[in-house]
Amino acid sequence: MKTTHCITSVLVIIGALNWLLVAFNWNLVDAIFGAGSTMSMVIYILVGISGIFLIITHKKNCKACDKSVGQAM
């Protein structure tokens, strides 16, 4: 599970950095693989699935959230 968490975290970070670049009118994924290419779509799908995975497993894997829950009680 740790390997999956690491891979999904890297993909979400890549997605976040790409969104930062999109804000400056430059899409790194499209620049590397071509706008609308199959590979670009695969990257976007993997980043999206990674985000969903992290949303679902976040509380179980996040040490900071685990500590804040204990302090609230």
mmJSON file of the N, C-alpha and C atoms, coordinates in Angstrom:
{"data_MODEL":{"atom_site":{
"group_PDB":["ATOM","ATOM","ATOM","ATOM","ATOM","ATOM","ATOM","ATOM","ATOM","ATOM","ATOM","ATOM","ATOM","ATOM","ATOM","ATOM","ATOM","ATOM","ATOM","ATOM","ATOM","ATOM","ATOM","ATOM","ATOM","ATOM","ATOM","ATOM","ATOM","ATOM","ATOM","ATOM","ATOM","ATOM","ATOM","ATOM","ATOM","ATOM","ATOM","ATOM","ATOM","ATOM","ATOM","ATOM","ATOM","ATOM","ATOM","ATOM","ATOM","ATOM","ATOM","ATOM","ATOM","ATOM","ATOM","ATOM","ATOM","ATOM","ATOM","ATOM","ATOM","ATOM","ATOM","ATOM","ATOM","ATOM","ATOM","ATOM","ATOM","ATOM","ATOM","ATOM","ATOM","ATOM","ATOM","ATOM","ATOM","ATOM","ATOM","ATOM","ATOM","ATOM","ATOM","ATOM","ATOM","ATOM","ATOM","ATOM","ATOM","ATOM","ATOM","ATOM","ATOM","ATOM","ATOM","ATOM","ATOM","ATOM","ATOM","ATOM","ATOM","ATOM","ATOM","ATOM","ATOM","ATOM","ATOM","ATOM","ATOM","ATOM","ATOM","ATOM","ATOM","ATOM","ATOM","ATOM","ATOM","ATOM","ATOM","ATOM","ATOM","ATOM","ATOM","ATOM","ATOM","ATOM","ATOM","ATOM","ATOM","ATOM","ATOM","ATOM","ATOM","ATOM","ATOM","ATOM","ATOM","ATOM","ATOM","ATOM","ATOM","ATOM","ATOM","ATOM","ATOM","ATOM","ATOM","ATOM","ATOM","ATOM","ATOM","ATOM","ATOM","ATOM","ATOM","ATOM","ATOM","ATOM","ATOM","ATOM","ATOM","ATOM","ATOM","ATOM","ATOM","ATOM","ATOM","ATOM","ATOM","ATOM","ATOM","ATOM","ATOM","ATOM","ATOM","ATOM","ATOM","ATOM","ATOM","ATOM","ATOM","ATOM","ATOM","ATOM","ATOM","ATOM","ATOM","ATOM","ATOM","ATOM","ATOM","ATOM","ATOM","ATOM","ATOM","ATOM","ATOM","ATOM","ATOM","ATOM","ATOM","ATOM","ATOM","ATOM","ATOM","ATOM","ATOM","ATOM","ATOM","ATOM","ATOM","ATOM","ATOM","ATOM","ATOM","ATOM","ATOM","ATOM","ATOM"],
"id":[1,2,3,4,5,6,7,8,9,10,11,12,13,14,15,16,17,18,19,20,21,22,23,24,25,26,27,28,29,30,31,32,33,34,35,36,37,38,39,40,41,42,43,44,45,46,47,48,49,50,51,52,53,54,55,56,57,58,59,60,61,62,63,64,65,66,67,68,69,70,71,72,73,74,75,76,77,78,79,80,81,82,83,84,85,86,87,88,89,90,91,92,93,94,95,96,97,98,99,100,101,102,103,104,105,106,107,108,109,110,111,112,113,114,115,116,117,118,119,120,121,122,123,124,125,126,127,128,129,130,131,132,133,134,135,136,137,138,139,140,141,142,143,144,145,146,147,148,149,150,151,152,153,154,155,156,157,158,159,160,161,162,163,164,165,166,167,168,169,170,171,172,173,174,175,176,177,178,179,180,181,182,183,184,185,186,187,188,189,190,191,192,193,194,195,196,197,198,199,200,201,202,203,204,205,206,207,208,209,210,211,212,213,214,215,216,217,218,219],
"type_symbol":["N","C","C","N","C","C","N","C","C","N","C","C","N","C","C","N","C","C","N","C","C","N","C","C","N","C","C","N","C","C","N","C","C","N","C","C","N","C","C","N","C","C","N","C","C","N","C","C","N","C","C","N","C","C","N","C","C","N","C","C","N","C","C","N","C","C","N","C","C","N","C","C","N","C","C","N","C","C","N","C","C","N","C","C","N","C","C","N","C","C","N","C","C","N","C","C","N","C","C","N","C","C","N","C","C","N","C","C","N","C","C","N","C","C","N","C","C","N","C","C","N","C","C","N","C","C","N","C","C","N","C","C","N","C","C","N","C","C","N","C","C","N","C","C","N","C","C","N","C","C","N","C","C","N","C","C","N","C","C","N","C","C","N","C","C","N","C","C","N","C","C","N","C","C","N","C","C","N","C","C","N","C","C","N","C","C","N","C","C","N","C","C","N","C","C","N","C","C","N","C","C","N","C","C","N","C","C","N","C","C","N","C","C","N","C","C","N","C","C"],
"label_atom_id":["N","CA","C","N","CA","C","N","CA","C","N","CA","C","N","CA","C","N","CA","C","N","CA","C","N","CA","C","N","CA","C","N","CA","C","N","CA","C","N","CA","C","N","CA","C","N","CA","C","N","CA","C","N","CA","C","N","CA","C","N","CA","C","N","CA","C","N","CA","C","N","CA","C","N","CA","C","N","CA","C","N","CA","C","N","CA","C","N","CA","C","N","CA","C","N","CA","C","N","CA","C","N","CA","C","N","CA","C","N","CA","C","N","CA","C","N","CA","C","N","CA","C","N","CA","C","N","CA","C","N","CA","C","N","CA","C","N","CA","C","N","CA","C","N","CA","C","N","CA","C","N","CA","C","N","CA","C","N","CA","C","N","CA","C","N","CA","C","N","CA","C","N","CA","C","N","CA","C","N","CA","C","N","CA","C","N","CA","C","N","CA","C","N","CA","C","N","CA","C","N","CA","C","N","CA","C","N","CA","C","N","CA","C","N","CA","C","N","CA","C","N","CA","C","N","CA","C","N","CA","C","N","CA","C","N","CA","C","N","CA","C","N","CA","C","N","CA","C","N","CA","C","N","CA","C"],
"label_alt_id":[null,null,null,null,null,null,null,null,null,null,null,null,null,null,null,null,null,null,null,null,null,null,null,null,null,null,null,null,null,null,null,null,null,null,null,null,null,null,null,null,null,null,null,null,null,null,null,null,null,null,null,null,null,null,null,null,null,null,null,null,null,null,null,null,null,null,null,null,null,null,null,null,null,null,null,null,null,null,null,null,null,null,null,null,null,null,null,null,null,null,null,null,null,null,null,null,null,null,null,null,null,null,null,null,null,null,null,null,null,null,null,null,null,null,null,null,null,null,null,null,null,null,null,null,null,null,null,null,null,null,null,null,null,null,null,null,null,null,null,null,null,null,null,null,null,null,null,null,null,null,null,null,null,null,null,null,null,null,null,null,null,null,null,null,null,null,null,null,null,null,null,null,null,null,null,null,null,null,null,null,null,null,null,null,null,null,null,null,null,null,null,null,null,null,null,null,null,null,null,null,null,null,null,null,null,null,null,null,null,null,null,null,null,null,null,null,null,null,null],
"label_comp_id":["MET","MET","MET","LYS","LYS","LYS","THR","THR","THR","THR","THR","THR","HIS","HIS","HIS","CYS","CYS","CYS","ILE","ILE","ILE","THR","THR","THR","SER","SER","SER","VAL","VAL","VAL","LEU","LEU","LEU","VAL","VAL","VAL","ILE","ILE","ILE","ILE","ILE","ILE","GLY","GLY","GLY","ALA","ALA","ALA","LEU","LEU","LEU","ASN","ASN","ASN","TRP","TRP","TRP","LEU","LEU","LEU","LEU","LEU","LEU","VAL","VAL","VAL","ALA","ALA","ALA","PHE","PHE","PHE","ASN","ASN","ASN","TRP","TRP","TRP","ASN","ASN","ASN","LEU","LEU","LEU","VAL","VAL","VAL","ASP","ASP","ASP","ALA","ALA","ALA","ILE","ILE","ILE","PHE","PHE","PHE","GLY","GLY","GLY","ALA","ALA","ALA","GLY","GLY","GLY","SER","SER","SER","THR","THR","THR","MET","MET","MET","SER","SER","SER","MET","MET","MET","VAL","VAL","VAL","ILE","ILE","ILE","TYR","TYR","TYR","ILE","ILE","ILE","LEU","LEU","LEU","VAL","VAL","VAL","GLY","GLY","GLY","ILE","ILE","ILE","SER","SER","SER","GLY","GLY","GLY","ILE","ILE","ILE","PHE","PHE","PHE","LEU","LEU","LEU","ILE","ILE","ILE","ILE","ILE","ILE","THR","THR","THR","HIS","HIS","HIS","LYS","LYS","LYS","LYS","LYS","LYS","ASN","ASN","ASN","CYS","CYS","CYS","LYS","LYS","LYS","ALA","ALA","ALA","CYS","CYS","CYS","ASP","ASP","ASP","LYS","LYS","LYS","SER","SER","SER","VAL","VAL","VAL","GLY","GLY","GLY","GLN","GLN","GLN","ALA","ALA","ALA","MET","MET","MET"],
"label_asym_id":["A","A","A","A","A","A","A","A","A","A","A","A","A","A","A","A","A","A","A","A","A","A","A","A","A","A","A","A","A","A","A","A","A","A","A","A","A","A","A","A","A","A","A","A","A","A","A","A","A","A","A","A","A","A","A","A","A","A","A","A","A","A","A","A","A","A","A","A","A","A","A","A","A","A","A","A","A","A","A","A","A","A","A","A","A","A","A","A","A","A","A","A","A","A","A","A","A","A","A","A","A","A","A","A","A","A","A","A","A","A","A","A","A","A","A","A","A","A","A","A","A","A","A","A","A","A","A","A","A","A","A","A","A","A","A","A","A","A","A","A","A","A","A","A","A","A","A","A","A","A","A","A","A","A","A","A","A","A","A","A","A","A","A","A","A","A","A","A","A","A","A","A","A","A","A","A","A","A","A","A","A","A","A","A","A","A","A","A","A","A","A","A","A","A","A","A","A","A","A","A","A","A","A","A","A","A","A","A","A","A","A","A","A","A","A","A","A","A","A"],
"label_entity_id":["1","1","1","1","1","1","1","1","1","1","1","1","1","1","1","1","1","1","1","1","1","1","1","1","1","1","1","1","1","1","1","1","1","1","1","1","1","1","1","1","1","1","1","1","1","1","1","1","1","1","1","1","1","1","1","1","1","1","1","1","1","1","1","1","1","1","1","1","1","1","1","1","1","1","1","1","1","1","1","1","1","1","1","1","1","1","1","1","1","1","1","1","1","1","1","1","1","1","1","1","1","1","1","1","1","1","1","1","1","1","1","1","1","1","1","1","1","1","1","1","1","1","1","1","1","1","1","1","1","1","1","1","1","1","1","1","1","1","1","1","1","1","1","1","1","1","1","1","1","1","1","1","1","1","1","1","1","1","1","1","1","1","1","1","1","1","1","1","1","1","1","1","1","1","1","1","1","1","1","1","1","1","1","1","1","1","1","1","1","1","1","1","1","1","1","1","1","1","1","1","1","1","1","1","1","1","1","1","1","1","1","1","1","1","1","1","1","1","1"],
"label_seq_id":[1,1,1,2,2,2,3,3,3,4,4,4,5,5,5,6,6,6,7,7,7,8,8,8,9,9,9,10,10,10,11,11,11,12,12,12,13,13,13,14,14,14,15,15,15,16,16,16,17,17,17,18,18,18,19,19,19,20,20,20,21,21,21,22,22,22,23,23,23,24,24,24,25,25,25,26,26,26,27,27,27,28,28,28,29,29,29,30,30,30,31,31,31,32,32,32,33,33,33,34,34,34,35,35,35,36,36,36,37,37,37,38,38,38,39,39,39,40,40,40,41,41,41,42,42,42,43,43,43,44,44,44,45,45,45,46,46,46,47,47,47,48,48,48,49,49,49,50,50,50,51,51,51,52,52,52,53,53,53,54,54,54,55,55,55,56,56,56,57,57,57,58,58,58,59,59,59,60,60,60,61,61,61,62,62,62,63,63,63,64,64,64,65,65,65,66,66,66,67,67,67,68,68,68,69,69,69,70,70,70,71,71,71,72,72,72,73,73,73],
"pdbx_PDB_ins_code":[null,null,null,null,null,null,null,null,null,null,null,null,null,null,null,null,null,null,null,null,null,null,null,null,null,null,null,null,null,null,null,null,null,null,null,null,null,null,null,null,null,null,null,null,null,null,null,null,null,null,null,null,null,null,null,null,null,null,null,null,null,null,null,null,null,null,null,null,null,null,null,null,null,null,null,null,null,null,null,null,null,null,null,null,null,null,null,null,null,null,null,null,null,null,null,null,null,null,null,null,null,null,null,null,null,null,null,null,null,null,null,null,null,null,null,null,null,null,null,null,null,null,null,null,null,null,null,null,null,null,null,null,null,null,null,null,null,null,null,null,null,null,null,null,null,null,null,null,null,null,null,null,null,null,null,null,null,null,null,null,null,null,null,null,null,null,null,null,null,null,null,null,null,null,null,null,null,null,null,null,null,null,null,null,null,null,null,null,null,null,null,null,null,null,null,null,null,null,null,null,null,null,null,null,null,null,null,null,null,null,null,null,null,null,null,null,null,null,null],
"Cartn_x":[0.822,0.0,0.871,2.049,2.922,3.402,3.705,4.143,3.036,1.808,0.668,0.489,0.621,0.489,1.572,2.788,3.892,3.666,3.262,3.025,1.893,0.795,-0.342,0.01,0.808,1.223,2.058,2.977,3.803,2.931,1.976,1.097,0.24,-0.235,-1.036,-0.161,1.068,1.986,2.268,2.478,2.674,1.451,0.264,-0.965,-1.085,-0.734,-0.809,0.175,1.386,2.375,1.95,1.341,0.848,-0.247,-1.139,-2.175,-1.555,-0.479,0.217,0.73,1.307,1.809,0.677,-0.456,-1.62,-2.079,-1.948,-2.316,-1.474,-0.287,0.599,0.588,-0.502,-0.732,0.309,0.771,1.683,1.348,0.968,0.585,1.734,2.43,3.606,3.256,2.166,1.772,1.508,0.758,0.493,1.762,2.669,3.922,4.788,4.769,5.591,4.944,3.649,2.993,2.099,1.835,0.957,-0.453,-1.02,-2.365,-3.38,-4.174,-5.221,-4.729,-3.445,-2.918,-3.405,-3.308,-3.713,-2.873,-1.587,-0.715,-1.076,-1.41,-1.85,-3.109,-4.042,-5.278,-4.991,-4.045,-3.669,-3.089,-2.219,-1.636,-2.734,-3.65,-4.742,-5.617,-5.894,-6.708,-5.98,-4.683,-3.918,-3.844,-3.67,-3.643,-5.009,-6.089,-7.436,-7.725,-7.369,-7.567,-6.719,-5.513,-4.646,-5.267,-5.86,-6.536,-7.684,-8.466,-9.585,-9.061,-7.992,-7.396,-6.936,-6.274,-5.791,-6.934,-8.008,-9.174,-9.725,-9.834,-10.422,-9.52,-8.198,-7.279,-6.565,-6.872,-6.122,-6.103,-7.234,-7.304,-6.512,-6.525,-5.803,-4.288,-3.833,-2.4,-1.777,-2.58,-2.06,-1.743,-0.467,-0.054,-0.508,-0.536,-0.976,-2.451,-3.273,-4.704,-4.942,-4.14,-4.267,-3.996,-2.997,-2.679,-3.754,-4.299,-5.297,-6.593,-6.922,-8.137,-7.973,-6.8,-6.55,-6.577,-6.138,-6.122,-7.502,-8.386,-9.725,-10.565,-10.245,-11.058,-10.578],
"Cartn_y":[-1.188,0.0,1.258,1.182,2.349,2.722,1.735,2.003,2.693,2.219,2.832,4.268,4.497,5.853,6.776,6.293,7.102,7.428,6.442,6.657,7.654,7.463,8.377,9.786,9.893,11.22,11.938,11.221,11.809,12.251,11.416,11.773,12.998,13.095,14.259,15.517,15.391,16.534,16.969,16.019,16.344,17.081,16.593,17.245,18.659,18.838,20.169,21.131,20.668,21.523,21.857,20.894,21.172,22.235,22.175,23.21,24.576,24.606,25.873,26.432,25.566,26.005,26.415,25.721,26.076,27.497,27.883,29.244,30.291,29.882,30.768,30.412,29.769,29.421,28.469,27.531,26.517,25.179,24.197,22.88,21.916,21.519,20.656,19.297,18.696,17.381,17.448,18.463,18.623,18.955,19.709,20.054,18.815,17.901,16.689,15.664,15.407,14.309,14.747,16.036,16.521,16.74,17.882,18.217,17.22,16.663,15.734,14.355,14.062,12.745,11.686,10.452,9.338,9.314,9.574,9.548,10.663,11.834,12.924,12.513,11.886,11.447,10.394,9.492,8.471,9.139,10.139,10.862,11.542,12.233,12.921,11.923,10.783,9.754,9.22,8.934,8.433,9.459,10.725,11.783,11.873,11.804,11.856,10.682,9.492,8.298,8.394,8.922,9.097,10.054,11.131,12.075,11.423,10.634,9.919,8.945,8.223,7.278,7.99,9.141,9.873,10.438,10.856,11.333,10.208,9.025,7.884,7.405,7.39,6.813,7.859,9.121,10.186,10.051,9.922,9.92,8.758,7.622,6.46,6.65,7.356,7.492,8.77,9.753,11.068,11.128,11.274,11.346,12.651,13.736,15.023,14.983,14.369,14.262,13.366,12.324,11.404,12.14,13.03,13.777,14.799,15.464,16.493,15.902,14.686,14.039,13.759,13.318,13.023,14.268,15.395,16.639,17.233,16.992,17.566,16.944,15.74,15.039,15.272],
"Cartn_z":[0.0,0.0,0.0,0.643,0.691,-0.712,-1.539,-2.913,-3.697,-3.556,-4.246,-3.787,-2.49,-1.954,-2.519,-2.597,-3.137,-4.615,-5.39,-6.822,-7.029,-6.301,-6.471,-6.005,-4.956,-4.489,-5.549,-6.177,-7.239,-8.408,-8.806,-9.92,-9.589,-8.367,-7.98,-7.946,-7.493,-7.516,-8.947,-9.847,-11.264,-11.801,-11.459,-11.898,-11.354,-10.092,-9.482,-10.145,-10.396,-11.064,-12.487,-13.16,-14.51,-14.481,-13.477,-13.349,-13.087,-12.304,-12.085,-13.412,-14.23,-15.536,-16.469,-16.39,-17.211,-16.875,-15.616,-15.218,-15.951,-16.378,-17.147,-18.635,-19.062,-20.474,-21.058,-20.253,-20.763,-20.129,-20.933,-20.454,-20.736,-19.682,-19.828,-20.419,-19.972,-20.471,-21.976,-22.403,-23.833,-24.607,-23.996,-24.66,-24.888,-23.946,-24.064,-24.981,-24.788,-25.49,-26.648,-26.763,-27.832,-27.31,-27.655,-27.194,-27.736,-26.852,-27.251,-27.641,-27.427,-27.796,-26.81,-27.226,-26.369,-25.095,-25.214,-24.042,-23.063,-23.572,-22.692,-21.935,-22.635,-21.985,-20.918,-21.181,-20.199,-18.953,-19.149,-18.017,-17.209,-17.886,-17.18,-16.414,-17.002,-16.337,-15.101,-15.232,-14.09,-12.962,-13.304,-12.284,-11.599,-12.372,-11.796,-10.883,-11.308,-10.479,-9.211,-9.34,-8.169,-7.169,-7.663,-6.773,-6.026,-6.734,-6.104,-5.049,-5.383,-4.444,-3.175,-3.34,-2.171,-1.335,-1.982,-1.234,-0.361,-0.928,-0.213,0.916,0.693,1.678,2.528,2.352,3.019,4.537,5.139,6.602,7.202,6.536,7.034,6.924,5.886,5.632,6.168,6.548,6.919,8.408,8.729,10.123,10.775,10.026,10.579,10.932,10.111,10.412,11.611,11.737,12.856,14.162,14.19,15.402,15.742,14.719,14.991,15.528,15.137,15.644,17.132,17.545,18.95,19.816,19.292,20.042,20.201,19.252,19.295,20.397,20.794,21.785,23.147],
"occupancy":[1.0,1.0,1.0,1.0,1.0,1.0,1.0,1.0,1.0,1.0,1.0,1.0,1.0,1.0,1.0,1.0,1.0,1.0,1.0,1.0,1.0,1.0,1.0,1.0,1.0,1.0,1.0,1.0,1.0,1.0,1.0,1.0,1.0,1.0,1.0,1.0,1.0,1.0,1.0,1.0,1.0,1.0,1.0,1.0,1.0,1.0,1.0,1.0,1.0,1.0,1.0,1.0,1.0,1.0,1.0,1.0,1.0,1.0,1.0,1.0,1.0,1.0,1.0,1.0,1.0,1.0,1.0,1.0,1.0,1.0,1.0,1.0,1.0,1.0,1.0,1.0,1.0,1.0,1.0,1.0,1.0,1.0,1.0,1.0,1.0,1.0,1.0,1.0,1.0,1.0,1.0,1.0,1.0,1.0,1.0,1.0,1.0,1.0,1.0,1.0,1.0,1.0,1.0,1.0,1.0,1.0,1.0,1.0,1.0,1.0,1.0,1.0,1.0,1.0,1.0,1.0,1.0,1.0,1.0,1.0,1.0,1.0,1.0,1.0,1.0,1.0,1.0,1.0,1.0,1.0,1.0,1.0,1.0,1.0,1.0,1.0,1.0,1.0,1.0,1.0,1.0,1.0,1.0,1.0,1.0,1.0,1.0,1.0,1.0,1.0,1.0,1.0,1.0,1.0,1.0,1.0,1.0,1.0,1.0,1.0,1.0,1.0,1.0,1.0,1.0,1.0,1.0,1.0,1.0,1.0,1.0,1.0,1.0,1.0,1.0,1.0,1.0,1.0,1.0,1.0,1.0,1.0,1.0,1.0,1.0,1.0,1.0,1.0,1.0,1.0,1.0,1.0,1.0,1.0,1.0,1.0,1.0,1.0,1.0,1.0,1.0,1.0,1.0,1.0,1.0,1.0,1.0,1.0,1.0,1.0,1.0,1.0,1.0,1.0,1.0,1.0,1.0,1.0,1.0],
"B_iso_or_equiv":[0.0,0.0,0.0,0.0,0.0,0.0,0.0,0.0,0.0,0.0,0.0,0.0,0.0,0.0,0.0,0.0,0.0,0.0,0.0,0.0,0.0,0.0,0.0,0.0,0.0,0.0,0.0,0.0,0.0,0.0,0.0,0.0,0.0,0.0,0.0,0.0,0.0,0.0,0.0,0.0,0.0,0.0,0.0,0.0,0.0,0.0,0.0,0.0,0.0,0.0,0.0,0.0,0.0,0.0,0.0,0.0,0.0,0.0,0.0,0.0,0.0,0.0,0.0,0.0,0.0,0.0,0.0,0.0,0.0,0.0,0.0,0.0,0.0,0.0,0.0,0.0,0.0,0.0,0.0,0.0,0.0,0.0,0.0,0.0,0.0,0.0,0.0,0.0,0.0,0.0,0.0,0.0,0.0,0.0,0.0,0.0,0.0,0.0,0.0,0.0,0.0,0.0,0.0,0.0,0.0,0.0,0.0,0.0,0.0,0.0,0.0,0.0,0.0,0.0,0.0,0.0,0.0,0.0,0.0,0.0,0.0,0.0,0.0,0.0,0.0,0.0,0.0,0.0,0.0,0.0,0.0,0.0,0.0,0.0,0.0,0.0,0.0,0.0,0.0,0.0,0.0,0.0,0.0,0.0,0.0,0.0,0.0,0.0,0.0,0.0,0.0,0.0,0.0,0.0,0.0,0.0,0.0,0.0,0.0,0.0,0.0,0.0,0.0,0.0,0.0,0.0,0.0,0.0,0.0,0.0,0.0,0.0,0.0,0.0,0.0,0.0,0.0,0.0,0.0,0.0,0.0,0.0,0.0,0.0,0.0,0.0,0.0,0.0,0.0,0.0,0.0,0.0,0.0,0.0,0.0,0.0,0.0,0.0,0.0,0.0,0.0,0.0,0.0,0.0,0.0,0.0,0.0,0.0,0.0,0.0,0.0,0.0,0.0,0.0,0.0,0.0,0.0,0.0,0.0],
"pdbx_formal_charge":[null,null,null,null,null,null,null,null,null,null,null,null,null,null,null,null,null,null,null,null,null,null,null,null,null,null,null,null,null,null,null,null,null,null,null,null,null,null,null,null,null,null,null,null,null,null,null,null,null,null,null,null,null,null,null,null,null,null,null,null,null,null,null,null,null,null,null,null,null,null,null,null,null,null,null,null,null,null,null,null,null,null,null,null,null,null,null,null,null,null,null,null,null,null,null,null,null,null,null,null,null,null,null,null,null,null,null,null,null,null,null,null,null,null,null,null,null,null,null,null,null,null,null,null,null,null,null,null,null,null,null,null,null,null,null,null,null,null,null,null,null,null,null,null,null,null,null,null,null,null,null,null,null,null,null,null,null,null,null,null,null,null,null,null,null,null,null,null,null,null,null,null,null,null,null,null,null,null,null,null,null,null,null,null,null,null,null,null,null,null,null,null,null,null,null,null,null,null,null,null,null,null,null,null,null,null,null,null,null,null,null,null,null,null,null,null,null,null,null],
"auth_seq_id":[1,1,1,2,2,2,3,3,3,4,4,4,5,5,5,6,6,6,7,7,7,8,8,8,9,9,9,10,10,10,11,11,11,12,12,12,13,13,13,14,14,14,15,15,15,16,16,16,17,17,17,18,18,18,19,19,19,20,20,20,21,21,21,22,22,22,23,23,23,24,24,24,25,25,25,26,26,26,27,27,27,28,28,28,29,29,29,30,30,30,31,31,31,32,32,32,33,33,33,34,34,34,35,35,35,36,36,36,37,37,37,38,38,38,39,39,39,40,40,40,41,41,41,42,42,42,43,43,43,44,44,44,45,45,45,46,46,46,47,47,47,48,48,48,49,49,49,50,50,50,51,51,51,52,52,52,53,53,53,54,54,54,55,55,55,56,56,56,57,57,57,58,58,58,59,59,59,60,60,60,61,61,61,62,62,62,63,63,63,64,64,64,65,65,65,66,66,66,67,67,67,68,68,68,69,69,69,70,70,70,71,71,71,72,72,72,73,73,73],
"auth_comp_id":["MET","MET","MET","LYS","LYS","LYS","THR","THR","THR","THR","THR","THR","HIS","HIS","HIS","CYS","CYS","CYS","ILE","ILE","ILE","THR","THR","THR","SER","SER","SER","VAL","VAL","VAL","LEU","LEU","LEU","VAL","VAL","VAL","ILE","ILE","ILE","ILE","ILE","ILE","GLY","GLY","GLY","ALA","ALA","ALA","LEU","LEU","LEU","ASN","ASN","ASN","TRP","TRP","TRP","LEU","LEU","LEU","LEU","LEU","LEU","VAL","VAL","VAL","ALA","ALA","ALA","PHE","PHE","PHE","ASN","ASN","ASN","TRP","TRP","TRP","ASN","ASN","ASN","LEU","LEU","LEU","VAL","VAL","VAL","ASP","ASP","ASP","ALA","ALA","ALA","ILE","ILE","ILE","PHE","PHE","PHE","GLY","GLY","GLY","ALA","ALA","ALA","GLY","GLY","GLY","SER","SER","SER","THR","THR","THR","MET","MET","MET","SER","SER","SER","MET","MET","MET","VAL","VAL","VAL","ILE","ILE","ILE","TYR","TYR","TYR","ILE","ILE","ILE","LEU","LEU","LEU","VAL","VAL","VAL","GLY","GLY","GLY","ILE","ILE","ILE","SER","SER","SER","GLY","GLY","GLY","ILE","ILE","ILE","PHE","PHE","PHE","LEU","LEU","LEU","ILE","ILE","ILE","ILE","ILE","ILE","THR","THR","THR","HIS","HIS","HIS","LYS","LYS","LYS","LYS","LYS","LYS","ASN","ASN","ASN","CYS","CYS","CYS","LYS","LYS","LYS","ALA","ALA","ALA","CYS","CYS","CYS","ASP","ASP","ASP","LYS","LYS","LYS","SER","SER","SER","VAL","VAL","VAL","GLY","GLY","GLY","GLN","GLN","GLN","ALA","ALA","ALA","MET","MET","MET"],
"auth_asym_id":["A","A","A","A","A","A","A","A","A","A","A","A","A","A","A","A","A","A","A","A","A","A","A","A","A","A","A","A","A","A","A","A","A","A","A","A","A","A","A","A","A","A","A","A","A","A","A","A","A","A","A","A","A","A","A","A","A","A","A","A","A","A","A","A","A","A","A","A","A","A","A","A","A","A","A","A","A","A","A","A","A","A","A","A","A","A","A","A","A","A","A","A","A","A","A","A","A","A","A","A","A","A","A","A","A","A","A","A","A","A","A","A","A","A","A","A","A","A","A","A","A","A","A","A","A","A","A","A","A","A","A","A","A","A","A","A","A","A","A","A","A","A","A","A","A","A","A","A","A","A","A","A","A","A","A","A","A","A","A","A","A","A","A","A","A","A","A","A","A","A","A","A","A","A","A","A","A","A","A","A","A","A","A","A","A","A","A","A","A","A","A","A","A","A","A","A","A","A","A","A","A","A","A","A","A","A","A","A","A","A","A","A","A","A","A","A","A","A","A"],
"auth_atom_id":["N","CA","C","N","CA","C","N","CA","C","N","CA","C","N","CA","C","N","CA","C","N","CA","C","N","CA","C","N","CA","C","N","CA","C","N","CA","C","N","CA","C","N","CA","C","N","CA","C","N","CA","C","N","CA","C","N","CA","C","N","CA","C","N","CA","C","N","CA","C","N","CA","C","N","CA","C","N","CA","C","N","CA","C","N","CA","C","N","CA","C","N","CA","C","N","CA","C","N","CA","C","N","CA","C","N","CA","C","N","CA","C","N","CA","C","N","CA","C","N","CA","C","N","CA","C","N","CA","C","N","CA","C","N","CA","C","N","CA","C","N","CA","C","N","CA","C","N","CA","C","N","CA","C","N","CA","C","N","CA","C","N","CA","C","N","CA","C","N","CA","C","N","CA","C","N","CA","C","N","CA","C","N","CA","C","N","CA","C","N","CA","C","N","CA","C","N","CA","C","N","CA","C","N","CA","C","N","CA","C","N","CA","C","N","CA","C","N","CA","C","N","CA","C","N","CA","C","N","CA","C","N","CA","C","N","CA","C","N","CA","C","N","CA","C","N","CA","C","N","CA","C","N","CA","C"],
"pdbx_PDB_model_num":[1,1,1,1,1,1,1,1,1,1,1,1,1,1,1,1,1,1,1,1,1,1,1,1,1,1,1,1,1,1,1,1,1,1,1,1,1,1,1,1,1,1,1,1,1,1,1,1,1,1,1,1,1,1,1,1,1,1,1,1,1,1,1,1,1,1,1,1,1,1,1,1,1,1,1,1,1,1,1,1,1,1,1,1,1,1,1,1,1,1,1,1,1,1,1,1,1,1,1,1,1,1,1,1,1,1,1,1,1,1,1,1,1,1,1,1,1,1,1,1,1,1,1,1,1,1,1,1,1,1,1,1,1,1,1,1,1,1,1,1,1,1,1,1,1,1,1,1,1,1,1,1,1,1,1,1,1,1,1,1,1,1,1,1,1,1,1,1,1,1,1,1,1,1,1,1,1,1,1,1,1,1,1,1,1,1,1,1,1,1,1,1,1,1,1,1,1,1,1,1,1,1,1,1,1,1,1,1,1,1,1,1,1,1,1,1,1,1,1]
}}}
